[in-house]
Every structure is written in structure tokens, then in C-alpha cells.
Amino acid sequence: MTGTSLRTYLITRLALVVPMVLILLTLVFLLLRVAPGNPIQAALGGHVPPAYVHQIEHRLGFDKPLITQYGDYLWNIVRGNLGTTITDNRPLSQIIKQNGAATFELTFFAMLIAIVVGVVVGLIAGRYRDTPVDIAGRLFGVIVYATPPFFLGLMAQLVFGVWLGWLPTSDQASPLTQALLQTHTNIFLVDAIWDGSWGALWDIVKHLILPATTLGLITAGVFIRLTRINVIRTLRDDYIEAARARGIAERRVVFFHAFKNALVPVITVVGLNLAILLGGVVLTETTFNWPGIGHELVIYLENRDYAGVQGIIVVFALVVVAVSILVDFLNAFVDPRIRY
Amino acid sequence: MTDAILQVRNLRVYYGTPGKPVRAVDGVSLDIGESEVVGLVGESGCGKSTLGRGILGLLPDGARADGEVLYDGRNLVAMPPKAVRRMRGPELGLIFQEPMTRLNPLLRISDHFRETLEQHEPDLTDAEVKRRSLETLGRMGIPPTRFRQYPHEFSGGMRQRIMIALALVLRPKLLVADEPTTSLDVIVEGQILALLADLKNNFGTALLLITHNLGIVAESCDRMAVMYAGRIAEEGPVREVFADPAHPYTRDLLRSTISLDTTTLYSIPGAPPNLIDPPPGCRFHPRCPNAMRVCDQLEPIEQRLDDGRRVLCWLHGPSERIPQGAGAPLEREAIGVADEA
């Protein structure tokens, strides 16, 4: 009998989040402060009177000592206040609500595509190892993994948008849909279903297909390789042979015993890949002119608006932390050995 | 032995390519009677495990079997895999050398039992599944309080008890135990062997016990078969084989065991032959102290001794088949140190 229960494990895991988040926030803070040049000056443009720059600096608290700034920054985050951008004076909370919803929609479906494609192709390739199906699956995985998202995106736009004319290549929905759609959650797809406007829903889905597939396939490559190798490994495991020795039907041995065990490590990697996916989101949103926070991040970076950059990076970081906890919880529920 | 429940007839199992196969089991015949305990002994790599698995049709990919494994009037070797699969569990069971990794780590012990019972007896109620599982586990010394636990919460010895219970819950007529105690410590080994030796009394199950340990065979088996290089060298009642081994290999194997009286450890010179290209004639002749000229020329013919034993050795004749003068000792170079394992 092991000493700790599932509940103890979960509480311990949650407690560990506090130092993890603190280190993350500190890193974001310091990295932006060590960047050379005066960011206020840069954000406001070249020819602004020094008095005005000082006034802005004072308003944003950049004339205080670094340690005080750090304290204020942490305190504001604890209160849920991520600040306001310098260039266009937008509260970060508004950016998260509006652009974040678009990013959530894109990331969610990209992850869904990545998991479905990755796991299904991986399972088939692993089960039918060294057959043409396996070789095709592996090749597909390597190609989508090695292709940069903007290139894959541009090719998809060219083929499906320009040559075939099947799918739109830019934005989250057509202007008409955007004008008519009632806002409930800011997530277009949910709002369209909420109102039962199926024409709008179809328009939104059509806009979603190319960017979500582009973003999803990058990560799918990793899942294909990982799932495949895990299936091959678990099919050689001793308990698989033991199940066969008890006359368990081959289909159940493969689908239940082997696949379930093969997917345990995949859960962890799915979580870790969310960070890579968020990196890909920036490129994909820019390629498809998708009004998400990745798109905003690029704009704020170009303008050297580091209040905006800092706020968005903190949000990304917190999402990654939240997902990593979710993954640990999922793992603990699936694999009884994890509850140390 | 009158009513054999399992008859192996001239079974061959080859691994690898058709051109140069490994002949792991090469023409083995063996009967196992109802509730009988048969020991199968031999050096590593002599084909013991392959024979055990071949009986259940559990050979790895790329293995080819021919010959007959007759159970209930049907030849398992020629049956479709699905039909053999249905017999594994209710008719034939197998337990393994390494119990630590034989249970699915994600499933509770109860899940393993439910899956196994429902696979073969789909009409059982949940209550019936539980009653039968707990009853079998109880006989193996696993208390009901541990039924819902996971495999990692058990020691190696307990896992092997669970594996035995899992095999016996369907009441098979024959259980093949492939070195079931090799990875366990001596105390636990004794406990597991006591359980296995009691099978015929408690469950009426016959047992094919594959082992390196001759002490275990002497203690718990009715009959024994000695395997060498894919063939059965000698087979017969344990008492007779131990008292007067008929095959030189059996004799040397018995001499290699350790007891309290052992002062110098005996080992058989040389190493077991390569099964891709085994020696001509009798496969033991290069290591045999009694080898005759005939032994490296003609394959020995199985002889039945008066006490019911079978032996595969020219020393027991038939003398009329030994060519003139070939009964003289085989002249050969001494076995070099380099040839020894």
C-alpha cells in the first residue's frame, strides 16, 4: 500500500504552482527590463519632448526603483490587474477578453486536430509497424513537423483559398457575420451556436479550418512519432503476452491494454506541446490575419510597447502553467503509480 | 498413465528464415495425464520455454510450428488462431517467470479478473464474477481486502500468486508454469511451489512445470522430461529417472546439482549446441563421456525401457541398428577450454 492518496498528491501538486508562477513572473519582468534603450521613448516614437516622456514614465511608475516596480507588478497581478498598454492605452484585460477569445478558438481546435491526427495516425502506424501504412504515417509526421507554420499556412492559402477557392484565407469570419453576430462569450463559434444562426456558424467554421489545421499539424508530427513508438513498445510488454495467455480477444488486447498504456506518456507531451503551440499561434495568427493575442503580441513587439508585451507573455505563461497542472492531474487519474 | 489430456506428437517449432531456421523444438512427443505434474528440465536455450508456449499456440511472430498438439481430440497446431485463443484460459493456462510485469499497471486486480471471466463466460453476473475471483484469490492466500488494489501495491511473490489465481479462476485442465519461481527469493519460491504442488488436489489441474531446479522436480513432480537441444533426451517417472538416469546427459545434469555433501562442483564440459546447425547424429555426442562411433553418424532412435521410460541414446540400442564396429568409443580431440560456456 502506498502512503499517499490521490488527494494528497493533488494538493501537493497545487502548492508547487506558487513558486513556479513566481519564478515565471520574475523572469518575464527581468527580461523586459534588461532590454536596452528607453522603452517609453521607443514606444512613443522619436520626437517627443523629454518632459512628456517623464510624465508618462511617472504615470506608469517607471521612475521608481526597480524593486518597487517589481513589488507593484506582482501586487497588480495578484489583484488581477495586468496593466494598460502604452501605445494605445488599452487595458490588458480587454485584450484578453476580445483577442484571447479568438486565440482560444484557434488553439482549441488546433490542439484537437493535433491530438486526433497524431494519436490516430500514431496508433495505426505502431500497430502495423513497417507496413506501407506505417511508412506513410511516419513520412507525413516528419513533413508536417519540419515545415514552418507560416510556410504551411501560405501553401494552404494558395491551394485551398486561391487555386481551389474553397476556403477563406484571412480573418475569423466575414465582415457581414462579424457585424450581425451577437456577442455572448466573444468566442465566435459559441456565440453562433448560442443564437442558432447556422449560416454564421458555417462561415466561422470555414474561416477556422485552414489556420487550425496549419497550427495543429505542426504538433501532430510529434504526437505521431511518440504514439507510434509507445504502441510498438507496449505491444511487446509482458502483460500483453499475459493477457493473450488468458485468451483475451486480440482486439481488446490491442485497443484496451496496449493503446491505453501507450497513451500515458502522450498526455504529458500534449501538455508540454501547448507551449510550442502558443509559439506557433503567433506565426499562424499573423499568417492568417487572425485577430488573436498572438497577432496583438506581434504588433506590440514592433511598437516596443512592453506593457503590452509583458501582459500578453504573462497570460501565455499562466496558461502553460494551468495546462501543466491539468496534465499532472489527468496523469494521476489514469496511472495509479503516479501518486507518490 | 492411462488417459492423457494433452498429447504432443512430433512437435517442431522453428524460428527465423526458412533457409537457416533455429530449430528450437525439433520433434518432441510428450503426454500429460489428468491431474499429473510433469517436470520439464534442461539447460538454458534447450527449447523448454518454446515447447511450453508452443502448446498454447503463443509463439512469437516469425515462428513456425508443425506436428500435433492434441487436446480433446483436436490438433491445436492446425486449428485457426482464434479457436486456440478461446481455449487459452478455460482449457489451458500459462504462468510466467517474471510476475512483476505481467499485470497491466493501469488496471486493478479486480479488473483483471472481471476481464478474464467475462471474456470466456459472458453470462456471469457481477456478483458471481466477484465470488469466483475472491474464492480463487483466497486459496492463493490473497485476502479480499486487496481485491481493488493496483499491481504496484503487491510484492513479486504476491503478484505471482495473483497470476496463478488469474490462470486458475477459469479452471483449466492444464497449467504450464514457465520457471514460475526463478525471479523470487527462496522463501517465496517455497510457498509458490507448495501452491503449485497442491493444484491437483485443490483444482484437479495438471501441471507442466518448466524449471532449471532439479530439487523442485524431485519434490513435486510425478514424471519428468529432460530436454537437450530441442529434443527430449529422457522421459519417465521422477523416481526412476533420479535413481538410475538412462541418458548420459541426465546423469551429468543430476551430478551438477549442489547438496550439503557437495565438495567439488561438477559441470558438464562444453556448451549447448547452436540450434541453427546442430551436431550430426546425437546432438549430445560432442559433450558425451560415453560417445560411440555411431553417435556422430546416426541419429539415435527412441527406446522404451522396461519401467516405461523413453530414452534417446544409442547406449540403449537398438543394437542391431548400430553398424559393425561402431560401438567402439568415439575418438576425438579433448574439449578445449574455449568451447566451454
Chai-1 contact restraints between the chains, C-beta under 6 A:
chainA,res_idxA,chainB,res_idxB,connection_type,confidence,min_distance_angstrom,max_distance_angstrom,comment,restraint_id
A,M1,B,E153,contact,1.0,0.0,6.0,A-B,restraint_1
A,D238,B,T101,contact,1.0,0.0,6.0,A-B,restraint_2
A,D238,B,R102,contact,1.0,0.0,6.0,A-B,restraint_3
A,Y239,B,R102,contact,1.0,0.0,6.0,A-B,restraint_4
A,Y239,B,L103,contact,1.0,0.0,6.0,A-B,restraint_5
A,Y239,B,N104,contact,1.0,0.0,6.0,A-B,restraint_6
A,A242,B,R102,contact,1.0,0.0,6.0,A-B,restraint_7
A,A245,B,L58,contact,1.0,0.0,6.0,A-B,restraint_8
A,A245,B,R88,contact,1.0,0.0,6.0,A-B,restraint_9
A,A245,B,L94,contact,1.0,0.0,6.0,A-B,restraint_10
A,R246,B,G89,contact,1.0,0.0,6.0,A-B,restraint_11
A,R246,B,T116,contact,1.0,0.0,6.0,A-B,restraint_12
A,G247,B,R85,contact,1.0,0.0,6.0,A-B,restraint_13
A,G247,B,R88,contact,1.0,0.0,6.0,A-B,restraint_14
A,G247,B,G89,contact,1.0,0.0,6.0,A-B,restraint_15
A,I248,B,Q119,contact,1.0,0.0,6.0,A-B,restraint_16
A,H257,B,N104,contact,1.0,0.0,6.0,A-B,restraint_17
A,K260,B,L106,contact,1.0,0.0,6.0,A-B,restraint_18
A,P336,B,Y150,contact,1.0,0.0,6.0,A-B,restraint_19
A,R337,B,H152,contact,1.0,0.0,6.0,A-B,restraint_20
